[in-house]
């Protein structure tokens, strides 16, 4: 289940809170024990919906942002490291070739 769907469901639960209570109170065929259980269940659903909307969703958004920011930072550091490695190897390779040429020339 994706986050958008959960948030839509949480919003729908909160939007139906007032109508649920009014409709339940108007039903006389349901005994009070069942009404009490349904009210408790609806209150728990409302609390969970509020938690999703007010706590988890902002936290999830912050986590996604941190992941994206870390990826950009990692890619930048990785690129710099590769560039330095390649540059260093080129210099070392050039120095080794120059030294080898010098040594070969000295033997002649």
PyMOL commands that set and color helices and strands:
alter all, ss='L'
color gray80, all
select helices_A, chain A and resi 3-15+17-26+32-107
alter helices_A, ss='H'
color red, helices_A
deselect
rebuild
show_as cartoon
